[in-house]
Amino acid sequence: PNAIAAANSDLVSCANKIECSDCVLVYDNEPRNKDICRHMEKAIEDHYRIVIWPEMIEEKDINEMMLSGFSPDEIQDIISKNTFQNLRAKIEFINWKKV
């Protein structure tokens, strides 16, 4: 329901600028993109809550999910169920990335 779009994949820097203490960082679903993976690892190290997309999601981002027919409620549910932090985020990230 509340979101801020960033012009790049450095979501940690964006979150720091708005002093976001309880935000969830939602990166593009591109496990082979080295830049995104690097930023996600940094977010995990900095103890942010991040979304690790499940395998069933083939779309690159929320916009593509909407265009593919996902409803806003379905997207919110997927985000909520796949938001992780700290050790669990590390484990999920290792399983997600394919680099």
Backbone atoms as SQL, in Angstrom:
CREATE TABLE atoms (id INTEGER PRIMARY KEY, chain TEXT, resi INTEGER, resn TEXT, atom TEXT, x REAL, y REAL, z REAL);
INSERT INTO atoms VALUES
  (1, 'A', 1, 'PRO', 'N', 0.812, -1.223, 0.000),
  (2, 'A', 1, 'PRO', 'CA', 0.000, 0.000, 0.000),
  (3, 'A', 1, 'PRO', 'C', 0.848, 1.278, 0.000),
  (4, 'A', 2, 'ASN', 'N', 2.027, 1.223, 0.579),
  (5, 'A', 2, 'ASN', 'CA', 2.942, 2.368, 0.571),
  (6, 'A', 2, 'ASN', 'C', 4.217, 1.933, -0.110),
  (7, 'A', 3, 'ALA', 'N', 4.678, 2.728, -1.060),
  (8, 'A', 3, 'ALA', 'CA', 5.893, 2.351, -1.770),
  (9, 'A', 3, 'ALA', 'C', 6.595, 3.590, -2.296),
  (10, 'A', 4, 'ILE', 'N', 7.903, 3.452, -2.436),
  (11, 'A', 4, 'ILE', 'CA', 8.722, 4.476, -3.070),
  (12, 'A', 4, 'ILE', 'C', 9.542, 3.763, -4.135),
  (13, 'A', 5, 'ALA', 'N', 9.507, 4.255, -5.334),
  (14, 'A', 5, 'ALA', 'CA', 10.293, 3.668, -6.410),
  (15, 'A', 5, 'ALA', 'C', 11.660, 4.342, -6.438),
  (16, 'A', 6, 'ALA', 'N', 12.665, 3.546, -6.718),
  (17, 'A', 6, 'ALA', 'CA', 14.027, 4.073, -6.819),
  (18, 'A', 6, 'ALA', 'C', 14.466, 3.998, -8.281),
  (19, 'A', 7, 'ALA', 'N', 15.300, 4.906, -8.672),
  (20, 'A', 7, 'ALA', 'CA', 15.776, 4.942, -10.057),
  (21, 'A', 7, 'ALA', 'C', 16.934, 3.977, -10.289),
  (22, 'A', 8, 'ASN', 'N', 17.411, 3.351, -9.234),
  (23, 'A', 8, 'ASN', 'CA', 18.502, 2.391, -9.387),
  (24, 'A', 8, 'ASN', 'C', 18.308, 1.255, -8.387),
  (25, 'A', 9, 'SER', 'N', 19.268, 0.356, -8.311),
  (26, 'A', 9, 'SER', 'CA', 19.118, -0.800, -7.425),
  (27, 'A', 9, 'SER', 'C', 19.743, -0.594, -6.045),
  (28, 'A', 10, 'ASP', 'N', 20.212, 0.607, -5.750),
  (29, 'A', 10, 'ASP', 'CA', 20.796, 0.881, -4.434),
  (30, 'A', 10, 'ASP', 'C', 19.697, 1.304, -3.454),
  (31, 'A', 11, 'LEU', 'N', 18.868, 0.340, -3.079),
  (32, 'A', 11, 'LEU', 'CA', 17.730, 0.614, -2.210),
  (33, 'A', 11, 'LEU', 'C', 18.152, 0.953, -0.785),
  (34, 'A', 12, 'VAL', 'N', 19.286, 0.464, -0.336),
  (35, 'A', 12, 'VAL', 'CA', 19.776, 0.790, 1.003),
  (36, 'A', 12, 'VAL', 'C', 20.041, 2.291, 1.101),
  (37, 'A', 13, 'SER', 'N', 20.675, 2.839, 0.092),
  (38, 'A', 13, 'SER', 'CA', 20.940, 4.274, 0.082),
  (39, 'A', 13, 'SER', 'C', 19.636, 5.075, 0.109),
  (40, 'A', 14, 'CYS', 'N', 18.654, 4.626, -0.647),
  (41, 'A', 14, 'CYS', 'CA', 17.347, 5.304, -0.653),
  (42, 'A', 14, 'CYS', 'C', 16.678, 5.205, 0.715),
  (43, 'A', 15, 'ALA', 'N', 16.719, 4.023, 1.320),
  (44, 'A', 15, 'ALA', 'CA', 16.111, 3.836, 2.636),
  (45, 'A', 15, 'ALA', 'C', 16.793, 4.702, 3.683),
  (46, 'A', 16, 'ASN', 'N', 18.103, 4.853, 3.579),
  (47, 'A', 16, 'ASN', 'CA', 18.827, 5.696, 4.526),
  (48, 'A', 16, 'ASN', 'C', 18.440, 7.163, 4.396),
  (49, 'A', 17, 'LYS', 'N', 18.158, 7.607, 3.185),
  (50, 'A', 17, 'LYS', 'CA', 17.792, 9.003, 2.962),
  (51, 'A', 17, 'LYS', 'C', 16.441, 9.353, 3.565),
  (52, 'A', 18, 'ILE', 'N', 15.543, 8.387, 3.623),
  (53, 'A', 18, 'ILE', 'CA', 14.226, 8.673, 4.205),
  (54, 'A', 18, 'ILE', 'C', 14.126, 8.171, 5.644),
  (55, 'A', 19, 'GLU', 'N', 15.251, 7.694, 6.176),
  (56, 'A', 19, 'GLU', 'CA', 15.319, 7.202, 7.554),
  (57, 'A', 19, 'GLU', 'C', 14.208, 6.185, 7.820),
  (58, 'A', 20, 'CYS', 'N', 14.206, 5.164, 7.017),
  (59, 'A', 20, 'CYS', 'CA', 13.193, 4.118, 7.074),
  (60, 'A', 20, 'CYS', 'C', 13.644, 3.022, 8.025),
  (61, 'A', 21, 'SER', 'N', 12.966, 2.891, 9.159),
  (62, 'A', 21, 'SER', 'CA', 13.371, 1.884, 10.138),
  (63, 'A', 21, 'SER', 'C', 12.620, 0.563, 9.989),
  (64, 'A', 22, 'ASP', 'N', 11.440, 0.589, 9.406),
  (65, 'A', 22, 'ASP', 'CA', 10.670, -0.655, 9.292),
  (66, 'A', 22, 'ASP', 'C', 10.277, -0.955, 7.847),
  (67, 'A', 23, 'CYS', 'N', 11.068, -0.477, 6.902),
  (68, 'A', 23, 'CYS', 'CA', 10.733, -0.689, 5.498),
  (69, 'A', 23, 'CYS', 'C', 11.149, -2.081, 5.031),
  (70, 'A', 24, 'VAL', 'N', 10.599, -2.467, 3.905),
  (71, 'A', 24, 'VAL', 'CA', 10.952, -3.718, 3.239),
  (72, 'A', 24, 'VAL', 'C', 11.513, -3.333, 1.875),
  (73, 'A', 25, 'LEU', 'N', 12.701, -3.800, 1.579),
  (74, 'A', 25, 'LEU', 'CA', 13.334, -3.496, 0.300),
  (75, 'A', 25, 'LEU', 'C', 12.939, -4.575, -0.708),
  (76, 'A', 26, 'VAL', 'N', 12.405, -4.134, -1.847),
  (77, 'A', 26, 'VAL', 'CA', 11.923, -5.058, -2.875),
  (78, 'A', 26, 'VAL', 'C', 12.756, -4.849, -4.136),
  (79, 'A', 27, 'TYR', 'N', 13.694, -5.745, -4.344),
  (80, 'A', 27, 'TYR', 'CA', 14.565, -5.677, -5.518),
  (81, 'A', 27, 'TYR', 'C', 13.907, -6.387, -6.690),
  (82, 'A', 28, 'ASP', 'N', 14.408, -6.108, -7.890),
  (83, 'A', 28, 'ASP', 'CA', 13.928, -6.818, -9.062),
  (84, 'A', 28, 'ASP', 'C', 14.250, -8.299, -8.936),
  (85, 'A', 29, 'ASN', 'N', 13.426, -9.106, -9.559),
  (86, 'A', 29, 'ASN', 'CA', 13.591, -10.558, -9.548),
  (87, 'A', 29, 'ASN', 'C', 14.545, -10.954, -10.678),
  (88, 'A', 30, 'GLU', 'N', 15.814, -10.633, -10.477),
  (89, 'A', 30, 'GLU', 'CA', 16.843, -10.927, -11.471),
  (90, 'A', 30, 'GLU', 'C', 18.046, -11.596, -10.787),
  (91, 'A', 31, 'PRO', 'N', 17.912, -12.882, -10.484),
  (92, 'A', 31, 'PRO', 'CA', 18.973, -13.559, -9.724),
  (93, 'A', 31, 'PRO', 'C', 20.315, -13.654, -10.435),
  (94, 'A', 32, 'ARG', 'N', 20.348, -13.445, -11.728),
  (95, 'A', 32, 'ARG', 'CA', 21.625, -13.502, -12.442),
  (96, 'A', 32, 'ARG', 'C', 22.256, -12.115, -12.620),
  (97, 'A', 33, 'ASN', 'N', 21.605, -11.101, -12.119),
  (98, 'A', 33, 'ASN', 'CA', 22.125, -9.737, -12.219),
  (99, 'A', 33, 'ASN', 'C', 23.084, -9.500, -11.046),
  (100, 'A', 34, 'LYS', 'N', 24.368, -9.420, -11.358),
  (101, 'A', 34, 'LYS', 'CA', 25.391, -9.289, -10.310),
  (102, 'A', 34, 'LYS', 'C', 25.218, -8.022, -9.483),
  (103, 'A', 35, 'ASP', 'N', 24.787, -6.927, -10.118),
  (104, 'A', 35, 'ASP', 'CA', 24.600, -5.669, -9.410),
  (105, 'A', 35, 'ASP', 'C', 23.474, -5.797, -8.380),
  (106, 'A', 36, 'ILE', 'N', 22.371, -6.375, -8.780),
  (107, 'A', 36, 'ILE', 'CA', 21.249, -6.564, -7.843),
  (108, 'A', 36, 'ILE', 'C', 21.667, -7.490, -6.705),
  (109, 'A', 37, 'CYS', 'N', 22.346, -8.575, -7.021),
  (110, 'A', 37, 'CYS', 'CA', 22.796, -9.502, -5.979),
  (111, 'A', 37, 'CYS', 'C', 23.726, -8.807, -4.987),
  (112, 'A', 38, 'ARG', 'N', 24.614, -7.969, -5.486),
  (113, 'A', 38, 'ARG', 'CA', 25.541, -7.239, -4.606),
  (114, 'A', 38, 'ARG', 'C', 24.761, -6.323, -3.661),
  (115, 'A', 39, 'HIS', 'N', 23.779, -5.615, -4.197),
  (116, 'A', 39, 'HIS', 'CA', 22.978, -4.712, -3.366),
  (117, 'A', 39, 'HIS', 'C', 22.127, -5.495, -2.358),
  (118, 'A', 40, 'MET', 'N', 21.619, -6.627, -2.763),
  (119, 'A', 40, 'MET', 'CA', 20.827, -7.438, -1.833),
  (120, 'A', 40, 'MET', 'C', 21.693, -7.961, -0.685),
  (121, 'A', 41, 'GLU', 'N', 22.895, -8.409, -1.009),
  (122, 'A', 41, 'GLU', 'CA', 23.814, -8.870, 0.042),
  (123, 'A', 41, 'GLU', 'C', 24.118, -7.752, 1.028),
  (124, 'A', 42, 'LYS', 'N', 24.330, -6.549, 0.519),
  (125, 'A', 42, 'LYS', 'CA', 24.591, -5.393, 1.386),
  (126, 'A', 42, 'LYS', 'C', 23.388, -5.117, 2.281),
  (127, 'A', 43, 'ALA', 'N', 22.195, -5.183, 1.732),
  (128, 'A', 43, 'ALA', 'CA', 20.982, -4.951, 2.516),
  (129, 'A', 43, 'ALA', 'C', 20.841, -5.983, 3.633),
  (130, 'A', 44, 'ILE', 'N', 21.152, -7.237, 3.321),
  (131, 'A', 44, 'ILE', 'CA', 21.085, -8.293, 4.336),
  (132, 'A', 44, 'ILE', 'C', 22.118, -8.027, 5.427),
  (133, 'A', 45, 'GLU', 'N', 23.337, -7.671, 5.036),
  (134, 'A', 45, 'GLU', 'CA', 24.391, -7.365, 6.013),
  (135, 'A', 45, 'GLU', 'C', 24.005, -6.198, 6.911),
  (136, 'A', 46, 'ASP', 'N', 23.248, -5.250, 6.351),
  (137, 'A', 46, 'ASP', 'CA', 22.826, -4.072, 7.114),
  (138, 'A', 46, 'ASP', 'C', 21.516, -4.304, 7.869),
  (139, 'A', 47, 'HIS', 'N', 21.062, -5.539, 7.902),
  (140, 'A', 47, 'HIS', 'CA', 19.890, -5.962, 8.687),
  (141, 'A', 47, 'HIS', 'C', 18.557, -5.416, 8.186),
  (142, 'A', 48, 'TYR', 'N', 18.486, -5.094, 6.896),
  (143, 'A', 48, 'TYR', 'CA', 17.205, -4.684, 6.326),
  (144, 'A', 48, 'TYR', 'C', 16.331, -5.907, 6.064),
  (145, 'A', 49, 'ARG', 'N', 15.046, -5.704, 6.068),
  (146, 'A', 49, 'ARG', 'CA', 14.111, -6.738, 5.636),
  (147, 'A', 49, 'ARG', 'C', 14.002, -6.625, 4.124),
  (148, 'A', 50, 'ILE', 'N', 14.172, -7.743, 3.431),
  (149, 'A', 50, 'ILE', 'CA', 14.112, -7.722, 1.972),
  (150, 'A', 50, 'ILE', 'C', 13.214, -8.850, 1.472),
  (151, 'A', 51, 'VAL', 'N', 12.710, -8.661, 0.261),
  (152, 'A', 51, 'VAL', 'CA', 11.916, -9.692, -0.392),
  (153, 'A', 51, 'VAL', 'C', 12.847, -10.570, -1.207),
  (154, 'A', 52, 'ILE', 'N', 12.707, -11.869, -1.007),
  (155, 'A', 52, 'ILE', 'CA', 13.387, -12.855, -1.846),
  (156, 'A', 52, 'ILE', 'C', 12.272, -13.549, -2.622),
  (157, 'A', 53, 'TRP', 'N', 12.201, -13.281, -3.914),
  (158, 'A', 53, 'TRP', 'CA', 11.096, -13.769, -4.720),
  (159, 'A', 53, 'TRP', 'C', 11.061, -15.291, -4.778),
  (160, 'A', 54, 'PRO', 'N', 9.875, -15.892, -4.663),
  (161, 'A', 54, 'PRO', 'CA', 9.768, -17.351, -4.778),
  (162, 'A', 54, 'PRO', 'C', 9.960, -17.785, -6.234),
  (163, 'A', 55, 'GLU', 'N', 10.293, -19.050, -6.425),
  (164, 'A', 55, 'GLU', 'CA', 10.558, -19.571, -7.773),
  (165, 'A', 55, 'GLU', 'C', 9.362, -19.418, -8.709),
  (166, 'A', 56, 'MET', 'N', 8.156, -19.444, -8.167),
  (167, 'A', 56, 'MET', 'CA', 6.961, -19.379, -9.014),
  (168, 'A', 56, 'MET', 'C', 6.817, -18.030, -9.721),
  (169, 'A', 57, 'ILE', 'N', 7.502, -17.011, -9.240),
  (170, 'A', 57, 'ILE', 'CA', 7.417, -15.690, -9.854),
  (171, 'A', 57, 'ILE', 'C', 8.451, -15.598, -10.969),
  (172, 'A', 58, 'GLU', 'N', 7.969, -15.478, -12.186),
  (173, 'A', 58, 'GLU', 'CA', 8.862, -15.361, -13.340),
  (174, 'A', 58, 'GLU', 'C', 9.053, -13.920, -13.766),
  (175, 'A', 59, 'GLU', 'N', 8.151, -13.045, -13.339),
  (176, 'A', 59, 'GLU', 'CA', 8.215, -11.645, -13.723),
  (177, 'A', 59, 'GLU', 'C', 9.397, -10.951, -13.044),
  (178, 'A', 60, 'LYS', 'N', 9.901, -9.906, -13.715),
  (179, 'A', 60, 'LYS', 'CA', 11.082, -9.184, -13.224),
  (180, 'A', 60, 'LYS', 'C', 10.769, -8.263, -12.061),
  (181, 'A', 61, 'ASP', 'N', 9.567, -7.683, -12.038),
  (182, 'A', 61, 'ASP', 'CA', 9.258, -6.708, -11.002),
  (183, 'A', 61, 'ASP', 'C', 7.752, -6.621, -10.778),
  (184, 'A', 62, 'ILE', 'N', 7.359, -5.768, -9.855),
  (185, 'A', 62, 'ILE', 'CA', 5.937, -5.628, -9.508),
  (186, 'A', 62, 'ILE', 'C', 5.129, -5.145, -10.702),
  (187, 'A', 63, 'ASN', 'N', 5.674, -4.243, -11.492),
  (188, 'A', 63, 'ASN', 'CA', 4.962, -3.761, -12.676),
  (189, 'A', 63, 'ASN', 'C', 4.635, -4.917, -13.623),
  (190, 'A', 64, 'GLU', 'N', 5.612, -5.769, -13.899),
  (191, 'A', 64, 'GLU', 'CA', 5.369, -6.922, -14.771),
  (192, 'A', 64, 'GLU', 'C', 4.351, -7.880, -14.153),
  (193, 'A', 65, 'MET', 'N', 4.354, -7.987, -12.832),
  (194, 'A', 65, 'MET', 'CA', 3.377, -8.843, -12.169),
  (195, 'A', 65, 'MET', 'C', 1.963, -8.309, -12.399),
  (196, 'A', 66, 'MET', 'N', 1.797, -7.009, -12.300),
  (197, 'A', 66, 'MET', 'CA', 0.491, -6.383, -12.555),
  (198, 'A', 66, 'MET', 'C', 0.060, -6.634, -14.004),
  (199, 'A', 67, 'LEU', 'N', 0.979, -6.438, -14.931),
  (200, 'A', 67, 'LEU', 'CA', 0.669, -6.643, -16.345),
  (201, 'A', 67, 'LEU', 'C', 0.347, -8.101, -16.662),
  (202, 'A', 68, 'SER', 'N', 0.890, -9.030, -15.853),
  (203, 'A', 68, 'SER', 'CA', 0.629, -10.455, -16.048),
  (204, 'A', 68, 'SER', 'C', -0.679, -10.915, -15.417),
  (205, 'A', 69, 'GLY', 'N', -1.338, -10.016, -14.688),
  (206, 'A', 69, 'GLY', 'CA', -2.639, -10.370, -14.141),
  (207, 'A', 69, 'GLY', 'C', -2.687, -10.573, -12.639),
  (208, 'A', 70, 'PHE', 'N', -1.564, -10.387, -11.945),
  (209, 'A', 70, 'PHE', 'CA', -1.596, -10.470, -10.486),
  (210, 'A', 70, 'PHE', 'C', -2.378, -9.278, -9.944),
  (211, 'A', 71, 'SER', 'N', -3.201, -9.517, -8.943),
  (212, 'A', 71, 'SER', 'CA', -3.932, -8.412, -8.311),
  (213, 'A', 71, 'SER', 'C', -3.032, -7.752, -7.268),
  (214, 'A', 72, 'PRO', 'N', -3.330, -6.515, -6.896),
  (215, 'A', 72, 'PRO', 'CA', -2.549, -5.872, -5.834),
  (216, 'A', 72, 'PRO', 'C', -2.548, -6.688, -4.541),
  (217, 'A', 73, 'ASP', 'N', -3.665, -7.306, -4.191),
  (218, 'A', 73, 'ASP', 'CA', -3.718, -8.128, -2.971),
  (219, 'A', 73, 'ASP', 'C', -2.823, -9.358, -3.086),
  (220, 'A', 74, 'GLU', 'N', -2.794, -9.975, -4.269),
  (221, 'A', 74, 'GLU', 'CA', -1.919, -11.139, -4.470),
  (222, 'A', 74, 'GLU', 'C', -0.453, -10.733, -4.346),
  (223, 'A', 75, 'ILE', 'N', -0.106, -9.607, -4.927),
  (224, 'A', 75, 'ILE', 'CA', 1.278, -9.134, -4.861),
  (225, 'A', 75, 'ILE', 'C', 1.665, -8.821, -3.422),
  (226, 'A', 76, 'GLN', 'N', 0.796, -8.147, -2.702),
  (227, 'A', 76, 'GLN', 'CA', 1.069, -7.832, -1.293),
  (228, 'A', 76, 'GLN', 'C', 1.249, -9.107, -0.488),
  (229, 'A', 77, 'ASP', 'N', 0.433, -10.116, -0.755),
  (230, 'A', 77, 'ASP', 'CA', 0.530, -11.394, -0.046),
  (231, 'A', 77, 'ASP', 'C', 1.862, -12.082, -0.342),
  (232, 'A', 78, 'ILE', 'N', 2.274, -12.074, -1.598),
  (233, 'A', 78, 'ILE', 'CA', 3.565, -12.677, -1.978),
  (234, 'A', 78, 'ILE', 'C', 4.707, -11.940, -1.294),
  (235, 'A', 79, 'ILE', 'N', 4.640, -10.619, -1.288),
  (236, 'A', 79, 'ILE', 'CA', 5.682, -9.824, -0.625),
  (237, 'A', 79, 'ILE', 'C', 5.723, -10.142, 0.865),
  (238, 'A', 80, 'SER', 'N', 4.567, -10.164, 1.504),
  (239, 'A', 80, 'SER', 'CA', 4.506, -10.430, 2.948),
  (240, 'A', 80, 'SER', 'C', 5.069, -11.805, 3.307),
  (241, 'A', 81, 'LYS', 'N', 4.742, -12.799, 2.497),
  (242, 'A', 81, 'LYS', 'CA', 5.183, -14.176, 2.788),
  (243, 'A', 81, 'LYS', 'C', 6.640, -14.431, 2.429),
  (244, 'A', 82, 'ASN', 'N', 7.245, -13.522, 1.681),
  (245, 'A', 82, 'ASN', 'CA', 8.617, -13.734, 1.226),
  (246, 'A', 82, 'ASN', 'C', 9.549, -12.609, 1.640),
  (247, 'A', 83, 'THR', 'N', 9.247, -11.991, 2.781),
  (248, 'A', 83, 'THR', 'CA', 10.098, -10.953, 3.352),
  (249, 'A', 83, 'THR', 'C', 10.932, -11.578, 4.466),
  (250, 'A', 84, 'PHE', 'N', 12.235, -11.409, 4.369),
  (251, 'A', 84, 'PHE', 'CA', 13.150, -12.056, 5.308),
  (252, 'A', 84, 'PHE', 'C', 14.199, -11.063, 5.802),
  (253, 'A', 85, 'GLN', 'N', 14.830, -11.435, 6.904),
  (254, 'A', 85, 'GLN', 'CA', 15.859, -10.594, 7.505),
  (255, 'A', 85, 'GLN', 'C', 16.916, -11.482, 8.145),
  (256, 'A', 86, 'ASN', 'N', 18.125, -10.958, 8.211),
  (257, 'A', 86, 'ASN', 'CA', 19.245, -11.588, 8.897),
  (258, 'A', 86, 'ASN', 'C', 19.548, -12.989, 8.368),
  (259, 'A', 87, 'LEU', 'N', 19.707, -13.982, 9.234),
  (260, 'A', 87, 'LEU', 'CA', 20.141, -15.314, 8.818),
  (261, 'A', 87, 'LEU', 'C', 19.168, -15.952, 7.840),
  (262, 'A', 88, 'ARG', 'N', 17.880, -15.818, 8.095),
  (263, 'A', 88, 'ARG', 'CA', 16.893, -16.398, 7.176),
  (264, 'A', 88, 'ARG', 'C', 17.008, -15.751, 5.801),
  (265, 'A', 89, 'ALA', 'N', 17.256, -14.448, 5.763),
  (266, 'A', 89, 'ALA', 'CA', 17.437, -13.764, 4.480),
  (267, 'A', 89, 'ALA', 'C', 18.676, -14.298, 3.753),
  (268, 'A', 90, 'LYS', 'N', 19.742, -14.545, 4.493),
  (269, 'A', 90, 'LYS', 'CA', 20.960, -15.092, 3.877),
  (270, 'A', 90, 'LYS', 'C', 20.693, -16.447, 3.239),
  (271, 'A', 91, 'ILE', 'N', 19.984, -17.297, 3.956),
  (272, 'A', 91, 'ILE', 'CA', 19.674, -18.637, 3.449),
  (273, 'A', 91, 'ILE', 'C', 18.798, -18.546, 2.199),
  (274, 'A', 92, 'GLU', 'N', 17.742, -17.757, 2.274),
  (275, 'A', 92, 'GLU', 'CA', 16.835, -17.607, 1.136),
  (276, 'A', 92, 'GLU', 'C', 17.557, -16.989, -0.060),
  (277, 'A', 93, 'PHE', 'N', 18.443, -16.038, 0.210),
  (278, 'A', 93, 'PHE', 'CA', 19.193, -15.382, -0.854),
  (279, 'A', 93, 'PHE', 'C', 20.097, -16.366, -1.581),
  (280, 'A', 94, 'ILE', 'N', 20.793, -17.193, -0.835),
  (281, 'A', 94, 'ILE', 'CA', 21.682, -18.204, -1.435),
  (282, 'A', 94, 'ILE', 'C', 20.885, -19.134, -2.344),
  (283, 'A', 95, 'ASN', 'N', 19.699, -19.532, -1.905),
  (284, 'A', 95, 'ASN', 'CA', 18.864, -20.411, -2.726),
  (285, 'A', 95, 'ASN', 'C', 18.298, -19.692, -3.950),
  (286, 'A', 96, 'TRP', 'N', 18.074, -18.386, -3.844),
  (287, 'A', 96, 'TRP', 'CA', 17.471, -17.604, -4.931),
  (288, 'A', 96, 'TRP', 'C', 18.451, -17.260, -6.034),
  (289, 'A', 97, 'LYS', 'N', 19.642, -16.831, -5.635),
  (290, 'A', 97, 'LYS', 'CA', 20.589, -16.345, -6.666),
  (291, 'A', 97, 'LYS', 'C', 21.154, -17.506, -7.472),
  (292, 'A', 98, 'LYS', 'N', 21.393, -17.213, -8.708),
  (293, 'A', 98, 'LYS', 'CA', 21.877, -18.257, -9.609),
  (294, 'A', 98, 'LYS', 'C', 23.152, -17.825, -10.316),
  (295, 'A', 99, 'VAL', 'N', 23.896, -16.923, -9.676),
  (296, 'A', 99, 'VAL', 'CA', 25.111, -16.389, -10.283),
  (297, 'A', 99, 'VAL', 'C', 26.267, -17.319, -10.002);
